[in-house]
Structure formats: C-alpha cells, structure tokens
Amino acid sequence: MSRIDESIPFKPVQIAVLTVSDTRQASSDTSGDTLAARIEAAGHRVADRTIERDDAGAIEAHLRRWIAAPAIDVVITTGGTGLTGRDVTPEAFDRVIEKRIDGFGELFRMLSYQKIGTSTIQSRALAGLAGGTYLFALPGSTGAVRDAWDDILVWQLDVRHQPCNFVELMPRLRER
C-alpha cells in the first residue's frame, strides 16, 4: 500500500484552495478550513485560498489565474461536484484540463463507497493537469475532503511516497 521512503527529502508543494459555494463565507467554510489545515499539517503551503460562487465562468477564471501562477503547483477545489443545476465545478474543469487523471475520481468513489455506500455515485470528483499544474475537484462536504486528502492526496503529494507519486513528475509536466 502506501510506503514512505525516509531517505528521500520531503518537498513542500504550493497548493491553492478554492471553495465553490453560493452560501459559504470564510467563517462557515468548514471544508476549506479542514483542507487547509491538512495541507499545512502535511508540511505543504496554502499558497492562496478563496471562495467562489457556483458559476462555471468564475471558477474557470480562478483556475486559469492559478494555473498561470508559477508559485502554485496544485489547485484543490471543494464543492460544486454534485448533480444539481448549480453544481458546475466539473464543467469549469473541462474548460481548462489538458490531461485527465481518471484514476483519481475512480479511487475517490471506491473509497467513498466504503463509507457512504451507493450515495457516492452522486459525486463527480475529478482530477487533471493544465499548464503543468495539478487540479483536483472534491465534493463540498468536510467528510469528503478528509477522505480525499487522508486516503489519496496526502500520499500522492509526498515525493517520498513509493512506488510513485505526483510530485516526482512535476519537473516533467510541461514536456512536449
């Protein structure tokens, strides 16, 4: 399963956090708070953090700004991945993603199934790459954020994780 090679030096990653919600504010953003706390506890840096309404164009604009920012390696969004008319985060991701990481959504739903059963089918969690930046779209619940971070991202964003991880690929993501 997950194995950390302690002989490899840890490399902190710069992560931007975007909460997608029409109703949350900084004082009520529990999923964003949970994610930011976990990022920092793992030794990474929250490079930027904001809340954006459920609007595909506005989400896309934030994604494009962060993708273009050399100081940001990873963008993680929380919220807007459901099935209602206002859930448009995957549509915004589709506008910017150059390569999909299909296994992320598949693995997230497999792990989520163990906790919430068939209700996981309503999640459109996904991941991809754009401009050499990793993009992850998580559901908006605090539990989903914990599951995605604790069971997937904390490992894949640690360069010491073996047999492979996302961080070791970062220098080669812009190759053509």
mmCIF file of the C-alpha atoms, coordinates in Angstrom:
data_MODEL
# 
_entry.id   MODEL 
# 
loop_
_atom_site.group_PDB 
_atom_site.id 
_atom_site.type_symbol 
_atom_site.label_atom_id 
_atom_site.label_alt_id 
_atom_site.label_comp_id 
_atom_site.label_asym_id 
_atom_site.label_entity_id 
_atom_site.label_seq_id 
_atom_site.pdbx_PDB_ins_code 
_atom_site.Cartn_x 
_atom_site.Cartn_y 
_atom_site.Cartn_z 
_atom_site.occupancy 
_atom_site.B_iso_or_equiv 
_atom_site.pdbx_formal_charge 
_atom_site.auth_seq_id 
_atom_site.auth_comp_id 
_atom_site.auth_asym_id 
_atom_site.auth_atom_id 
_atom_site.pdbx_PDB_model_num 
ATOM 1   C CA . MET A 1 1   ? 0.000   0.000  0.000   1.00 0.00 ? 1   MET A CA 1 
ATOM 2   C CA . SER A 1 2   ? 1.388   3.407  0.968   1.00 0.00 ? 2   SER A CA 1 
ATOM 3   C CA . ARG A 1 3   ? 5.070   3.466  1.805   1.00 0.00 ? 3   ARG A CA 1 
ATOM 4   C CA . ILE A 1 4   ? 7.225   6.491  2.653   1.00 0.00 ? 4   ILE A CA 1 
ATOM 5   C CA . ASP A 1 5   ? 10.923  6.294  1.799   1.00 0.00 ? 5   ASP A CA 1 
ATOM 6   C CA . GLU A 1 6   ? 12.517  8.316  4.610   1.00 0.00 ? 6   GLU A CA 1 
ATOM 7   C CA . SER A 1 7   ? 15.819  8.517  2.681   1.00 0.00 ? 7   SER A CA 1 
ATOM 8   C CA . ILE A 1 8   ? 14.188  10.943 0.209   1.00 0.00 ? 8   ILE A CA 1 
ATOM 9   C CA . PRO A 1 9   ? 13.951  14.565 1.452   1.00 0.00 ? 9   PRO A CA 1 
ATOM 10  C CA . PHE A 1 10  ? 10.405  15.915 1.790   1.00 0.00 ? 10  PHE A CA 1 
ATOM 11  C CA . LYS A 1 11  ? 9.481   18.568 -0.780  1.00 0.00 ? 11  LYS A CA 1 
ATOM 12  C CA . PRO A 1 12  ? 6.703   21.006 0.186   1.00 0.00 ? 12  PRO A CA 1 
ATOM 13  C CA . VAL A 1 13  ? 4.135   21.713 -2.513  1.00 0.00 ? 13  VAL A CA 1 
ATOM 14  C CA . GLN A 1 14  ? 2.390   25.071 -3.075  1.00 0.00 ? 14  GLN A CA 1 
ATOM 15  C CA . ILE A 1 15  ? -1.377  24.482 -3.060  1.00 0.00 ? 15  ILE A CA 1 
ATOM 16  C CA . ALA A 1 16  ? -4.248  26.864 -3.839  1.00 0.00 ? 16  ALA A CA 1 
ATOM 17  C CA . VAL A 1 17  ? -7.650  26.088 -2.278  1.00 0.00 ? 17  VAL A CA 1 
ATOM 18  C CA . LEU A 1 18  ? -10.926 27.173 -3.865  1.00 0.00 ? 18  LEU A CA 1 
ATOM 19  C CA . THR A 1 19  ? -14.225 26.592 -2.088  1.00 0.00 ? 19  THR A CA 1 
ATOM 20  C CA . VAL A 1 20  ? -17.136 26.654 -4.529  1.00 0.00 ? 20  VAL A CA 1 
ATOM 21  C CA . SER A 1 21  ? -20.366 27.726 -2.854  1.00 0.00 ? 21  SER A CA 1 
ATOM 22  C CA . ASP A 1 22  ? -23.217 30.204 -3.127  1.00 0.00 ? 22  ASP A CA 1 
ATOM 23  C CA . THR A 1 23  ? -23.739 30.160 0.642   1.00 0.00 ? 23  THR A CA 1 
ATOM 24  C CA . ARG A 1 24  ? -20.404 29.766 2.438   1.00 0.00 ? 24  ARG A CA 1 
ATOM 25  C CA . GLN A 1 25  ? -18.308 32.596 3.754   1.00 0.00 ? 25  GLN A CA 1 
ATOM 26  C CA . ALA A 1 26  ? -14.867 32.498 5.359   1.00 0.00 ? 26  ALA A CA 1 
ATOM 27  C CA . SER A 1 27  ? -16.490 31.994 8.780   1.00 0.00 ? 27  SER A CA 1 
ATOM 28  C CA . SER A 1 28  ? -18.556 28.989 7.633   1.00 0.00 ? 28  SER A CA 1 
ATOM 29  C CA . ASP A 1 29  ? -16.130 27.305 5.224   1.00 0.00 ? 29  ASP A CA 1 
ATOM 30  C CA . THR A 1 30  ? -15.557 24.139 7.241   1.00 0.00 ? 30  THR A CA 1 
ATOM 31  C CA . SER A 1 31  ? -14.450 22.034 4.275   1.00 0.00 ? 31  SER A CA 1 
ATOM 32  C CA . GLY A 1 32  ? -11.948 24.704 3.177   1.00 0.00 ? 32  GLY A CA 1 
ATOM 33  C CA . ASP A 1 33  ? -10.690 25.003 6.766   1.00 0.00 ? 33  ASP A CA 1 
ATOM 34  C CA . THR A 1 34  ? -10.314 21.219 7.005   1.00 0.00 ? 34  THR A CA 1 
ATOM 35  C CA . LEU A 1 35  ? -8.419  21.049 3.733   1.00 0.00 ? 35  LEU A CA 1 
ATOM 36  C CA . ALA A 1 36  ? -6.111  23.978 4.567   1.00 0.00 ? 36  ALA A CA 1 
ATOM 37  C CA . ALA A 1 37  ? -5.310  22.515 7.991   1.00 0.00 ? 37  ALA A CA 1 
ATOM 38  C CA . ARG A 1 38  ? -4.455  19.134 6.488   1.00 0.00 ? 38  ARG A CA 1 
ATOM 39  C CA . ILE A 1 39  ? -2.294  20.710 3.773   1.00 0.00 ? 39  ILE A CA 1 
ATOM 40  C CA . GLU A 1 40  ? -0.262  22.595 6.366   1.00 0.00 ? 40  GLU A CA 1 
ATOM 41  C CA . ALA A 1 41  ? -0.083  19.656 8.787   1.00 0.00 ? 41  ALA A CA 1 
ATOM 42  C CA . ALA A 1 42  ? 1.449   17.587 5.970   1.00 0.00 ? 42  ALA A CA 1 
ATOM 43  C CA . GLY A 1 43  ? 4.192   20.209 5.549   1.00 0.00 ? 43  GLY A CA 1 
ATOM 44  C CA . HIS A 1 44  ? 2.861   21.860 2.395   1.00 0.00 ? 44  HIS A CA 1 
ATOM 45  C CA . ARG A 1 45  ? 1.915   25.530 1.941   1.00 0.00 ? 45  ARG A CA 1 
ATOM 46  C CA . VAL A 1 46  ? -1.502  27.032 1.219   1.00 0.00 ? 46  VAL A CA 1 
ATOM 47  C CA . ALA A 1 47  ? -0.347  29.453 -1.490  1.00 0.00 ? 47  ALA A CA 1 
ATOM 48  C CA . ASP A 1 48  ? -3.773  31.062 -1.917  1.00 0.00 ? 48  ASP A CA 1 
ATOM 49  C CA . ARG A 1 49  ? -7.315  30.464 -0.763  1.00 0.00 ? 49  ARG A CA 1 
ATOM 50  C CA . THR A 1 50  ? -10.678 31.913 -1.713  1.00 0.00 ? 50  THR A CA 1 
ATOM 51  C CA . ILE A 1 51  ? -14.398 31.230 -2.054  1.00 0.00 ? 51  ILE A CA 1 
ATOM 52  C CA . GLU A 1 52  ? -16.170 31.479 -5.407  1.00 0.00 ? 52  GLU A CA 1 
ATOM 53  C CA . ARG A 1 53  ? -19.854 31.198 -6.226  1.00 0.00 ? 53  ARG A CA 1 
ATOM 54  C CA . ASP A 1 54  ? -21.241 28.305 -8.268  1.00 0.00 ? 54  ASP A CA 1 
ATOM 55  C CA . ASP A 1 55  ? -20.561 29.911 -11.635 1.00 0.00 ? 55  ASP A CA 1 
ATOM 56  C CA . ALA A 1 56  ? -18.565 27.989 -14.250 1.00 0.00 ? 56  ALA A CA 1 
ATOM 57  C CA . GLY A 1 57  ? -17.057 31.140 -15.775 1.00 0.00 ? 57  GLY A CA 1 
ATOM 58  C CA . ALA A 1 58  ? -15.908 32.498 -12.425 1.00 0.00 ? 58  ALA A CA 1 
ATOM 59  C CA . ILE A 1 59  ? -14.471 29.115 -11.399 1.00 0.00 ? 59  ILE A CA 1 
ATOM 60  C CA . GLU A 1 60  ? -12.696 28.828 -14.746 1.00 0.00 ? 60  GLU A CA 1 
ATOM 61  C CA . ALA A 1 61  ? -11.192 32.306 -14.314 1.00 0.00 ? 61  ALA A CA 1 
ATOM 62  C CA . HIS A 1 62  ? -9.772  31.377 -10.887 1.00 0.00 ? 62  HIS A CA 1 
ATOM 63  C CA . LEU A 1 63  ? -8.389  28.127 -12.252 1.00 0.00 ? 63  LEU A CA 1 
ATOM 64  C CA . ARG A 1 64  ? -6.718  29.896 -15.178 1.00 0.00 ? 64  ARG A CA 1 
ATOM 65  C CA . ARG A 1 65  ? -5.110  32.505 -12.870 1.00 0.00 ? 65  ARG A CA 1 
ATOM 66  C CA . TRP A 1 66  ? -3.702  29.836 -10.607 1.00 0.00 ? 66  TRP A CA 1 
ATOM 67  C CA . ILE A 1 67  ? -2.577  27.611 -13.491 1.00 0.00 ? 67  ILE A CA 1 
ATOM 68  C CA . ALA A 1 68  ? -0.632  30.591 -14.873 1.00 0.00 ? 68  ALA A CA 1 
ATOM 69  C CA . ALA A 1 69  ? 0.952   31.377 -11.488 1.00 0.00 ? 69  ALA A CA 1 
ATOM 70  C CA . PRO A 1 70  ? 4.444   29.853 -11.264 1.00 0.00 ? 70  PRO A CA 1 
ATOM 71  C CA . ALA A 1 71  ? 4.207   29.755 -7.450  1.00 0.00 ? 71  ALA A CA 1 
ATOM 72  C CA . ILE A 1 72  ? 1.226   27.345 -7.492  1.00 0.00 ? 72  ILE A CA 1 
ATOM 73  C CA . ASP A 1 73  ? 1.817   23.632 -8.088  1.00 0.00 ? 73  ASP A CA 1 
ATOM 74  C CA . VAL A 1 74  ? -1.625  22.257 -7.213  1.00 0.00 ? 74  VAL A CA 1 
ATOM 75  C CA . VAL A 1 75  ? -5.190  23.576 -7.126  1.00 0.00 ? 75  VAL A CA 1 
ATOM 76  C CA . ILE A 1 76  ? -7.785  21.800 -4.986  1.00 0.00 ? 76  ILE A CA 1 
ATOM 77  C CA . THR A 1 77  ? -11.428 22.819 -5.128  1.00 0.00 ? 77  THR A CA 1 
ATOM 78  C CA . THR A 1 78  ? -14.145 21.735 -2.756  1.00 0.00 ? 78  THR A CA 1 
ATOM 79  C CA . GLY A 1 79  ? -17.801 21.933 -3.716  1.00 0.00 ? 79  GLY A CA 1 
ATOM 80  C CA . GLY A 1 80  ? -19.909 22.039 -6.847  1.00 0.00 ? 80  GLY A CA 1 
ATOM 81  C CA . THR A 1 81  ? -19.313 18.422 -7.906  1.00 0.00 ? 81  THR A CA 1 
ATOM 82  C CA . GLY A 1 82  ? -22.860 17.152 -7.358  1.00 0.00 ? 82  GLY A CA 1 
ATOM 83  C CA . LEU A 1 83  ? -25.777 16.812 -9.738  1.00 0.00 ? 83  LEU A CA 1 
ATOM 84  C CA . THR A 1 84  ? -27.910 19.892 -9.131  1.00 0.00 ? 84  THR A CA 1 
ATOM 85  C CA . GLY A 1 85  ? -28.223 22.699 -11.619 1.00 0.00 ? 85  GLY A CA 1 
ATOM 86  C CA . ARG A 1 86  ? -25.837 24.911 -9.626  1.00 0.00 ? 86  ARG A CA 1 
ATOM 87  C CA . ASP A 1 87  ? -23.107 22.215 -9.422  1.00 0.00 ? 87  ASP A CA 1 
ATOM 88  C CA . VAL A 1 88  ? -20.770 23.302 -12.233 1.00 0.00 ? 88  VAL A CA 1 
ATOM 89  C CA . THR A 1 89  ? -17.224 22.702 -10.988 1.00 0.00 ? 89  THR A CA 1 
ATOM 90  C CA . PRO A 1 90  ? -16.607 19.727 -13.338 1.00 0.00 ? 90  PRO A CA 1 
ATOM 91  C CA . GLU A 1 91  ? -17.809 21.812 -16.275 1.00 0.00 ? 91  GLU A CA 1 
ATOM 92  C CA . ALA A 1 92  ? -15.336 24.572 -15.345 1.00 0.00 ? 92  ALA A CA 1 
ATOM 93  C CA . PHE A 1 93  ? -12.561 21.972 -15.061 1.00 0.00 ? 93  PHE A CA 1 
ATOM 94  C CA . ASP A 1 94  ? -13.452 20.620 -18.506 1.00 0.00 ? 94  ASP A CA 1 
ATOM 95  C CA . ARG A 1 95  ? -12.714 24.075 -19.944 1.00 0.00 ? 95  ARG A CA 1 
ATOM 96  C CA . VAL A 1 96  ? -9.111  24.070 -18.669 1.00 0.00 ? 96  VAL A CA 1 
ATOM 97  C CA . ILE A 1 97  ? -7.921  20.466 -18.292 1.00 0.00 ? 97  ILE A CA 1 
ATOM 98  C CA . GLU A 1 98  ? -5.340  19.300 -20.819 1.00 0.00 ? 98  GLU A CA 1 
ATOM 99  C CA . LYS A 1 99  ? -4.992  15.762 -19.414 1.00 0.00 ? 99  LYS A CA 1 
ATOM 100 C CA . ARG A 1 100 ? -7.467  13.974 -17.184 1.00 0.00 ? 100 ARG A CA 1 
ATOM 101 C CA . ILE A 1 101 ? -6.358  11.850 -14.245 1.00 0.00 ? 101 ILE A CA 1 
ATOM 102 C CA . ASP A 1 102 ? -9.294  9.438  -14.420 1.00 0.00 ? 102 ASP A CA 1 
ATOM 103 C CA . GLY A 1 103 ? -7.996  7.201  -11.650 1.00 0.00 ? 103 GLY A CA 1 
ATOM 104 C CA . PHE A 1 104 ? -8.460  9.940  -9.050  1.00 0.00 ? 104 PHE A CA 1 
ATOM 105 C CA . GLY A 1 105 ? -12.247 10.086 -9.376  1.00 0.00 ? 105 GLY A CA 1 
ATOM 106 C CA . GLU A 1 106 ? -12.467 6.324  -9.633  1.00 0.00 ? 106 GLU A CA 1 
ATOM 107 C CA . LEU A 1 107 ? -10.365 5.802  -6.500  1.00 0.00 ? 107 LEU A CA 1 
ATOM 108 C CA . PHE A 1 108 ? -12.198 8.543  -4.597  1.00 0.00 ? 108 PHE A CA 1 
ATOM 109 C CA . ARG A 1 109 ? -15.581 6.931  -5.308  1.00 0.00 ? 109 ARG A CA 1 
ATOM 110 C CA . MET A 1 110 ? -14.260 3.470  -4.411  1.00 0.00 ? 110 MET A CA 1 
ATOM 111 C CA . LEU A 1 111 ? -13.028 4.743  -1.037  1.00 0.00 ? 111 LEU A CA 1 
ATOM 112 C CA . SER A 1 112 ? -16.175 6.798  -0.501  1.00 0.00 ? 112 SER A CA 1 
ATOM 113 C CA . TYR A 1 113 ? -18.363 3.770  -1.229  1.00 0.00 ? 113 TYR A CA 1 
ATOM 114 C CA . GLN A 1 114 ? -16.887 2.074  1.833   1.00 0.00 ? 114 GLN A CA 1 
ATOM 115 C CA . LYS A 1 115 ? -18.232 4.931  3.981   1.00 0.00 ? 115 LYS A CA 1 
ATOM 116 C CA . ILE A 1 116 ? -21.435 6.175  2.335   1.00 0.00 ? 116 ILE A CA 1 
ATOM 117 C CA . GLY A 1 117 ? -22.412 3.276  0.099   1.00 0.00 ? 117 GLY A CA 1 
ATOM 118 C CA . THR A 1 118 ? -24.118 3.880  -3.196  1.00 0.00 ? 118 THR A CA 1 
ATOM 119 C CA . SER A 1 119 ? -24.597 7.594  -2.443  1.00 0.00 ? 119 SER A CA 1 
ATOM 120 C CA . THR A 1 120 ? -21.057 8.046  -3.769  1.00 0.00 ? 120 THR A CA 1 
ATOM 121 C CA . ILE A 1 121 ? -22.449 7.704  -7.290  1.00 0.00 ? 121 ILE A CA 1 
ATOM 122 C CA . GLN A 1 122 ? -23.665 11.311 -6.986  1.00 0.00 ? 122 GLN A CA 1 
ATOM 123 C CA . SER A 1 123 ? -20.095 12.641 -6.763  1.00 0.00 ? 123 SER A CA 1 
ATOM 124 C CA . ARG A 1 124 ? -18.365 13.920 -9.860  1.00 0.00 ? 124 ARG A CA 1 
ATOM 125 C CA . ALA A 1 125 ? -14.967 14.290 -8.158  1.00 0.00 ? 125 ALA A CA 1 
ATOM 126 C CA . LEU A 1 126 ? -12.227 14.514 -10.768 1.00 0.00 ? 126 LEU A CA 1 
ATOM 127 C CA . ALA A 1 127 ? -8.630  15.492 -11.430 1.00 0.00 ? 127 ALA A CA 1 
ATOM 128 C CA . GLY A 1 128 ? -6.432  16.610 -14.278 1.00 0.00 ? 128 GLY A CA 1 
ATOM 129 C CA . LEU A 1 129 ? -3.467  18.620 -15.435 1.00 0.00 ? 129 LEU A CA 1 
ATOM 130 C CA . ALA A 1 130 ? -3.272  22.025 -17.086 1.00 0.00 ? 130 ALA A CA 1 
ATOM 131 C CA . GLY A 1 131 ? -0.160  24.095 -17.733 1.00 0.00 ? 131 GLY A CA 1 
ATOM 132 C CA . GLY A 1 132 ? 1.884   21.791 -15.526 1.00 0.00 ? 132 GLY A CA 1 
ATOM 133 C CA . THR A 1 133 ? -0.480  22.320 -12.574 1.00 0.00 ? 133 THR A CA 1 
ATOM 134 C CA . TYR A 1 134 ? -2.387  19.520 -10.873 1.00 0.00 ? 134 TYR A CA 1 
ATOM 135 C CA . LEU A 1 135 ? -6.125  20.167 -10.467 1.00 0.00 ? 135 LEU A CA 1 
ATOM 136 C CA . PHE A 1 136 ? -8.398  18.265 -8.074  1.00 0.00 ? 136 PHE A CA 1 
ATOM 137 C CA . ALA A 1 137 ? -12.157 18.802 -7.676  1.00 0.00 ? 137 ALA A CA 1 
ATOM 138 C CA . LEU A 1 138 ? -13.523 17.421 -4.396  1.00 0.00 ? 138 LEU A CA 1 
ATOM 139 C CA . PRO A 1 139 ? -17.089 17.338 -3.114  1.00 0.00 ? 139 PRO A CA 1 
ATOM 140 C CA . GLY A 1 140 ? -18.018 20.081 -0.668  1.00 0.00 ? 140 GLY A CA 1 
ATOM 141 C CA . SER A 1 141 ? -18.602 18.015 2.454   1.00 0.00 ? 141 SER A CA 1 
ATOM 142 C CA . THR A 1 142 ? -15.986 18.036 5.188   1.00 0.00 ? 142 THR A CA 1 
ATOM 143 C CA . GLY A 1 143 ? -16.056 14.226 5.229   1.00 0.00 ? 143 GLY A CA 1 
ATOM 144 C CA . ALA A 1 144 ? -15.327 14.034 1.502   1.00 0.00 ? 144 ALA A CA 1 
ATOM 145 C CA . VAL A 1 145 ? -12.431 16.476 1.895   1.00 0.00 ? 145 VAL A CA 1 
ATOM 146 C CA . ARG A 1 146 ? -10.994 14.363 4.732   1.00 0.00 ? 146 ARG A CA 1 
ATOM 147 C CA . ASP A 1 147 ? -11.370 11.173 2.684   1.00 0.00 ? 147 ASP A CA 1 
ATOM 148 C CA . ALA A 1 148 ? -9.737  12.615 -0.442  1.00 0.00 ? 148 ALA A CA 1 
ATOM 149 C CA . TRP A 1 149 ? -6.853  14.180 1.459   1.00 0.00 ? 149 TRP A CA 1 
ATOM 150 C CA . ASP A 1 150 ? -6.189  11.439 4.021   1.00 0.00 ? 150 ASP A CA 1 
ATOM 151 C CA . ASP A 1 151 ? -6.620  8.473  1.693   1.00 0.00 ? 151 ASP A CA 1 
ATOM 152 C CA . ILE A 1 152 ? -5.229  9.795  -1.616  1.00 0.00 ? 152 ILE A CA 1 
ATOM 153 C CA . LEU A 1 153 ? -3.706  13.259 -1.803  1.00 0.00 ? 153 LEU A CA 1 
ATOM 154 C CA . VAL A 1 154 ? -1.504  13.227 1.301   1.00 0.00 ? 154 VAL A CA 1 
ATOM 155 C CA . TRP A 1 155 ? 0.273   10.233 -0.250  1.00 0.00 ? 155 TRP A CA 1 
ATOM 156 C CA . GLN A 1 156 ? 0.400   11.312 -3.880  1.00 0.00 ? 156 GLN A CA 1 
ATOM 157 C CA . LEU A 1 157 ? 1.603   14.814 -2.972  1.00 0.00 ? 157 LEU A CA 1 
ATOM 158 C CA . ASP A 1 158 ? 4.506   13.431 -0.931  1.00 0.00 ? 158 ASP A CA 1 
ATOM 159 C CA . VAL A 1 159 ? 7.656   12.943 -3.010  1.00 0.00 ? 159 VAL A CA 1 
ATOM 160 C CA . ARG A 1 160 ? 8.745   10.200 -0.591  1.00 0.00 ? 160 ARG A CA 1 
ATOM 161 C CA . HIS A 1 161 ? 5.721   8.006  -1.368  1.00 0.00 ? 161 HIS A CA 1 
ATOM 162 C CA . GLN A 1 162 ? 6.670   4.809  -3.149  1.00 0.00 ? 162 GLN A CA 1 
ATOM 163 C CA . PRO A 1 163 ? 6.451   3.281  -5.671  1.00 0.00 ? 163 PRO A CA 1 
ATOM 164 C CA . CYS A 1 164 ? 5.424   6.566  -7.346  1.00 0.00 ? 164 CYS A CA 1 
ATOM 165 C CA . ASN A 1 165 ? 3.770   9.922  -6.687  1.00 0.00 ? 165 ASN A CA 1 
ATOM 166 C CA . PHE A 1 166 ? 2.613   13.109 -8.409  1.00 0.00 ? 166 PHE A CA 1 
ATOM 167 C CA . VAL A 1 167 ? 5.428   15.273 -7.039  1.00 0.00 ? 167 VAL A CA 1 
ATOM 168 C CA . GLU A 1 168 ? 8.255   13.350 -8.697  1.00 0.00 ? 168 GLU A CA 1 
ATOM 169 C CA . LEU A 1 169 ? 6.573   14.018 -12.068 1.00 0.00 ? 169 LEU A CA 1 
ATOM 170 C CA . MET A 1 170 ? 6.318   17.792 -11.571 1.00 0.00 ? 170 MET A CA 1 
ATOM 171 C CA . PRO A 1 171 ? 9.592   18.696 -13.325 1.00 0.00 ? 171 PRO A CA 1 
ATOM 172 C CA . ARG A 1 172 ? 8.373   16.864 -16.455 1.00 0.00 ? 172 ARG A CA 1 
ATOM 173 C CA . LEU A 1 173 ? 4.734   18.013 -16.623 1.00 0.00 ? 173 LEU A CA 1 
ATOM 174 C CA . ARG A 1 174 ? 5.390   20.732 -19.208 1.00 0.00 ? 174 ARG A CA 1 
ATOM 175 C CA . GLU A 1 175 ? 7.349   18.465 -21.591 1.00 0.00 ? 175 GLU A CA 1 
ATOM 176 C CA . ARG A 1 176 ? 6.181   18.377 -25.196 1.00 0.00 ? 176 ARG A CA 1 
# 
